[in-house]
Amino acid sequence: MAATIYNGVMQGTGADNTQTLYTNNTGGNVRLIFNYFQTGNAAPGIFRIYIGTSNAPNHPNGQDLDTMELNPPSNIIFGKNVNNGPVNSSGNTWPTEFMLANNNSIYVRIPPQISSYVAAIHYNFTVIDEE
C-alpha cells in the first residue's frame, strides 16, 4: 500500500469556477483521507464538491448519476481528528474519508464571492492505493 500526501490552497478568481483537486489515474481504486479541509468566507456563495466523472453534473435531467455532489458551507473546518468533527454554526456533518474509482476525480466549485488571490479552500489529504 502506497500513500501520497497532498496539501495546499486553492484561490478564488472572482468568478464561478471549478478546479480539480485530485484525479485518480492509478489504474485502481484509492482511499482519500481528509486530514484538514477549510472553506473560505463566501457568504452568500455556495461551495460544491463533485466526486466522480463530471465537474458539472446534471442530476435533474438524469445525467452524471455516477457523480456525487456535496455542499460544504462557507467557513467550515473539518478533518480526521479535527475537534472531533466539523466546526460550523449549522452543525453539518462532513465525511473525512472517500473511496475513489480509477479515472474519477474530486472537483471543487468555487463561488464568485471569493476574489482573485483569496484563499477559497485549504486542504491536506492522504491518498492510499487500494491494492
Beta strands, then each sheet from edge to edge (+ up, - down):
strand 1: 3-11
strand 2: 17-23
strand 3: 30-39
strand 4: 48-52
strand 5: 68-70
strand 6: 77-78
strand 7: 97-100
strand 8: 105-110
strand 9: 119-129
sheet 1: 1+ 9- 3+ 6-
sheet 2: 1+ 9- 3+ 7-
sheet 3: 2+ 8- 4+ 5-
end
